Amino acid sequence: MTEDIIIKCRLEVKKIYDTFDASHDWQHIERVLANAKRIMAKESADPFIVELAILLHDVSDPKYKNEALDPETEILESLGLTLQQKRRISEIIRQVSFKGGNGEAPSSIEAEVVQDADRLDAIGAVGIARTFAYGGAKGRKLYDWEEKPRSEMSEQEYRDKPTSSTTHFYEKLLLLKNRMNTDAGRQIADERHQFMLSFLEQLKKETDGNA
């Protein structure tokens, strides 16, 4: 029964993710699922709830969502889940997002796993690639060293200001290592964080003409 639900959900969400740019496509979902499995090897969480939350967590992302549609709710309602399961999954999805640092804290181990798994895909080599993929899709500058990263902002300000891709590292990505919930997440994040620092140092050298 649970496997049938997972299969149905996968089929429905893949059609949506295949329409997104490379920063939030189906490969992103596959990587987040893999991250979650690594974390759950050391954490006791409900894998069924975790997988469904990951599969659905970006289908109604404000960056892509048609305001007239709500695919997250529509798909959830179609899966034959209990009311409690639907509420748990919706709660996890609501708690995943960074929202300019204003996100809701995870309230369950499942939410902690999903948030860590998603944030791990935002950092390291893949995180770098995704940042520039999204920036390119939105026509943003690669870098602007004169632009000052914001330390405080509302969710709307975070979403609306078209900062350069490199500024995004300082406003979000470099903050994630210290915001991991699980020990496994923190261990993986540390290496990826160091890689981003090395990348930014090299980028600065090359764009300063000193490399």
N, C-alpha and C positions, 0 to 999 in steps of 0.2 A: 504493500500500500504506500509506504513512505517513498519507496523507489519510484513508483509511478508518478507521484506528486513531483518529485525532483525532476524527472524526465519531462513532464509537461511544462514545468516552470522554465527549464532550460530552453525548450523549444520556443516558448513565448518571448523570453527576454532576449534571446540571441537575435531575433528579428529586429529588435529595437537597437541593441548595441551595434549591430552591423551598419546602422545609419549614422553613428557618431564618428567624430574624428578619432585619430589613433590614440589620443590621450585617455579616452574612456570607452574603448571598443571592447569586443568580446575577449581579446587577449588580456586586457586589464582584469576582467573577471576571472579568467583562468589563473592568472598570477596571484590574485588575492585569495582564491580558493587554496592554492598551493601554500601560500603563507599561513593561512589558517590551520592547515593540516600540520605544519611544522610546529605551530604554537600549541595545538591541541594534543600533540604528542607529550606535552609536559603540563597541560592544564586540563582539568575535567570540565568539559562543556558539552552541551547537547549538539552533536554534529548536524542533525536534521535542521534545527532552528538556525544554526550558524550558516549552513549552506544556503538555505532559502533567503536569509537576510542578505547574504553576499550577492546572490543572483539578482535580487531586486533593488539593491541599495542605490543604484544610479539611474534606474529607468525613469524616474520623475525628477531628476536633477534639474534645478532651475536654469542651469546653463543651457539645457537642451529642450526642456519640456515645453510643449504647446500648452498655453495656459488653459485652453478649453478641455484638455484631456488629463486624466490621472491614471496612467498605466499601472502604477504600483498598486493602487486600490483595486482596479479592475482585475488584475492578475491574481492578487491575493484572494479576492472573492470567488475566483473561478477554480481554486485548487481543492476545495472540499476540506479546508482546515477547520479546526475548532475555533471558537471565538477567542479563547485564551491564546492559542497559537498565533492567530492573526494579530492580536494586540502585542504579543511579545516581539514579533517580527517588525511591526511598525515602530515600536519603541526603539529597537536596536537601530533601525534605519535612521530614525530621527536623531539618534545620538552619535552617529558615525561622523557627521560632517564637522569640519574645522570652523567654518563660519566666521573667519577673521579672528579666531581665538575666543569666540563667544559661544562655542558649541556646548551642548548639554553633556554633563558627565555621564559615563556609562553606569548603568544601574544593575548590571548583571555580568557574570563571567562571560556569557555569550556576547554581550555588547562589547566587553573589553577585548575579546578575541577578534571580533569583526573590525573594530576600530583600529587595533594594532595591525591587523593583516592589510587593511586598506592603506594605512599610513606608511607601512613598509614599502608599498608600491609607489609611493610618492617621493621616495628618497633613493639615494644611490644612483647607479648608472641608469636604471630604468626611470627613476624619478627625473633625472636630467633630461632624458629623451622625451618623456611625457610633457615636461614643462615647455620645451621648445616646440613640440608638436602642437600643443594647445595654443601657444603664443602665435605660431605661424598661422593656424586656422583662424585666429582672431585678428591677424594683421598687426601684432604687437612688435615693438623693437626687441632685438636680441638683448641689448643692454643699454643702460643709461646711468653712467657712474655719477651723474649730477643729481639723480633722483634720490630723494631721501626715503628710505623704508619707513612705513608707519608702524608704531608700536601699539597704538590704540586706534580702533576703528569699529564702526558698527558692521553688522553682517552686510547691509546694503552697500556701505562704502567699500567694503572688501570686494564685493562682487562687481561693482559698477566702474571703479576707476581702472582704466586700461594701462596699468603699469608695465614696464618692460619685463621680459621673462626673467632676467637676472634679479630684478628687485623682488620677484616672487620668492626667491630662495631666502631672502632676509626677512620677509614678512610671514613666511610659513614654514618652508621646508627645513631650515636650520633649527627651527624650534621643536620639531617633532621628536627628536631623540629623547629629550627630557620629558616628553608627555606620553611615553609608552606606558601601558598598564601592566603588562606581564613581564616576567623575567626573560622569557624566550624572546619577546618582542624587543626588549632593551638590548639583548645581546646581538641580535641581527642588526638593529638600528645603528649600533655603535660603528660597525665597519662601514656601513653605507654613508653615515654622516661624515666620516673621515674622507671618504672618496669625494664627496661633494665639496669639501673644503679644498682639497687638492685641485679639483676641476676649476673652482672659482679663482684660485690663486694663479693657475695657468692662463685662464681666460683674461684675467687682469693684465698679466704680463704681455700677452699677445696683442691686446687692444691698446696698451700703452706704448707699443712699439719697442718693448725691451726684451722680447724673447729671443 
